[in-house]
């Protein structure tokens, strides 16, 4: 197995990073206008976690879902909201969210002015999310 | 075992968070003017990782150390530098650093104007750091 060495991913401004290419958020599901960047976890990284940056364009939203693994979200860019157990909370810069196992959650950006970007830190070994509804 | 439920830790401005108390960085070692805040990992959290926020005051520095576990640093506040394998690199907002196993590292703040604050994400189960020198 090859093993990655240390690396510095410089933020080049406007929430772009040298050497980090935005990819599709997911292959399929009920979401809109979300991109994914992987900072830790897409190489031969030896951490028990992955660190990703998701960006939700104005009007966009992630899948409303639940799963066994807990995870953590930290706001970096703009403002948005989290629908947590079907209740809505505002989120912005440096707000920290811990989502416990099986609690439903969705990140949304209702603001027209700016993308809502956040770090999402998850276990490297994790179960697949299940889509749910709040109605 | 009790299990923590989801929680939102709002950033109340100026890099303070509601319900999060800054603590000492370490009990002992060669460091100066560093505080630690734990966002994930100090409760009955079920993640394979811990998320902490460290802040290095002007003139301060973390321990120059190495360890088996890899980890990730993301700049949040101000500017500073990382000494990685005895080479110095600048770090600022949203710069992402992956530190591979056994690579020596130290975070420093040579800037008089503002603290240098960063997220530090580590495995929940990890070995104890060893102090090293670059001379």
HADDOCK unambig.tbl for C-alpha pairs under 7 A between the chains (distance, minus, plus):
assign (segid A and resid 4 and name CA) (segid B and resid 100 and name CA) 6.85 0.50 0.50
assign (segid A and resid 5 and name CA) (segid B and resid 100 and name CA) 5.22 0.50 0.50
assign (segid A and resid 6 and name CA) (segid B and resid 98 and name CA) 5.28 0.50 0.50
assign (segid A and resid 6 and name CA) (segid B and resid 99 and name CA) 4.57 0.50 0.50
assign (segid A and resid 6 and name CA) (segid B and resid 100 and name CA) 4.70 0.50 0.50
assign (segid A and resid 7 and name CA) (segid B and resid 97 and name CA) 5.87 0.50 0.50
assign (segid A and resid 7 and name CA) (segid B and resid 98 and name CA) 5.29 0.50 0.50
assign (segid A and resid 7 and name CA) (segid B and resid 99 and name CA) 6.79 0.50 0.50
assign (segid A and resid 8 and name CA) (segid B and resid 96 and name CA) 5.79 0.50 0.50
assign (segid A and resid 8 and name CA) (segid B and resid 97 and name CA) 4.45 0.50 0.50
assign (segid A and resid 8 and name CA) (segid B and resid 98 and name CA) 6.40 0.50 0.50
assign (segid A and resid 9 and name CA) (segid B and resid 95 and name CA) 5.85 0.50 0.50
assign (segid A and resid 9 and name CA) (segid B and resid 96 and name CA) 4.93 0.50 0.50
assign (segid A and resid 9 and name CA) (segid B and resid 97 and name CA) 6.14 0.50 0.50
assign (segid A and resid 10 and name CA) (segid B and resid 95 and name CA) 4.65 0.50 0.50
assign (segid A and resid 10 and name CA) (segid B and resid 96 and name CA) 6.34 0.50 0.50
assign (segid A and resid 11 and name CA) (segid B and resid 94 and name CA) 5.59 0.50 0.50
assign (segid A and resid 11 and name CA) (segid B and resid 95 and name CA) 4.78 0.50 0.50
assign (segid A and resid 46 and name CA) (segid B and resid 70 and name CA) 6.12 0.50 0.50
assign (segid A and resid 47 and name CA) (segid B and resid 70 and name CA) 5.58 0.50 0.50
assign (segid A and resid 47 and name CA) (segid B and resid 71 and name CA) 6.53 0.50 0.50
assign (segid A and resid 47 and name CA) (segid B and resid 123 and name CA) 6.47 0.50 0.50
assign (segid A and resid 48 and name CA) (segid B and resid 48 and name CA) 6.01 0.50 0.50
assign (segid A and resid 48 and name CA) (segid B and resid 49 and name CA) 6.69 0.50 0.50
assign (segid A and resid 48 and name CA) (segid B and resid 123 and name CA) 5.69 0.50 0.50
assign (segid A and resid 49 and name CA) (segid B and resid 48 and name CA) 6.68 0.50 0.50
assign (segid A and resid 49 and name CA) (segid B and resid 49 and name CA) 6.23 0.50 0.50
assign (segid A and resid 70 and name CA) (segid B and resid 46 and name CA) 6.10 0.50 0.50
assign (segid A and resid 70 and name CA) (segid B and resid 47 and name CA) 5.58 0.50 0.50
assign (segid A and resid 71 and name CA) (segid B and resid 47 and name CA) 6.53 0.50 0.50
assign (segid A and resid 94 and name CA) (segid B and resid 11 and name CA) 5.57 0.50 0.50
assign (segid A and resid 95 and name CA) (segid B and resid 9 and name CA) 5.87 0.50 0.50
assign (segid A and resid 95 and name CA) (segid B and resid 10 and name CA) 4.65 0.50 0.50
assign (segid A and resid 95 and name CA) (segid B and resid 11 and name CA) 4.79 0.50 0.50
assign (segid A and resid 96 and name CA) (segid B and resid 8 and name CA) 5.78 0.50 0.50
assign (segid A and resid 96 and name CA) (segid B and resid 9 and name CA) 4.93 0.50 0.50
assign (segid A and resid 96 and name CA) (segid B and resid 10 and name CA) 6.34 0.50 0.50
assign (segid A and resid 97 and name CA) (segid B and resid 7 and name CA) 5.87 0.50 0.50
assign (segid A and resid 97 and name CA) (segid B and resid 8 and name CA) 4.44 0.50 0.50
assign (segid A and resid 97 and name CA) (segid B and resid 9 and name CA) 6.14 0.50 0.50
assign (segid A and resid 98 and name CA) (segid B and resid 6 and name CA) 5.28 0.50 0.50
assign (segid A and resid 98 and name CA) (segid B and resid 7 and name CA) 5.28 0.50 0.50
assign (segid A and resid 98 and name CA) (segid B and resid 8 and name CA) 6.40 0.50 0.50
assign (segid A and resid 99 and name CA) (segid B and resid 6 and name CA) 4.55 0.50 0.50
assign (segid A and resid 99 and name CA) (segid B and resid 7 and name CA) 6.76 0.50 0.50
assign (segid A and resid 100 and name CA) (segid B and resid 4 and name CA) 6.81 0.50 0.50
assign (segid A and resid 100 and name CA) (segid B and resid 5 and name CA) 5.20 0.50 0.50
assign (segid A and resid 100 and name CA) (segid B and resid 6 and name CA) 4.70 0.50 0.50
assign (segid A and resid 123 and name CA) (segid B and resid 47 and name CA) 6.47 0.50 0.50
assign (segid A and resid 123 and name CA) (segid B and resid 48 and name CA) 5.68 0.50 0.50
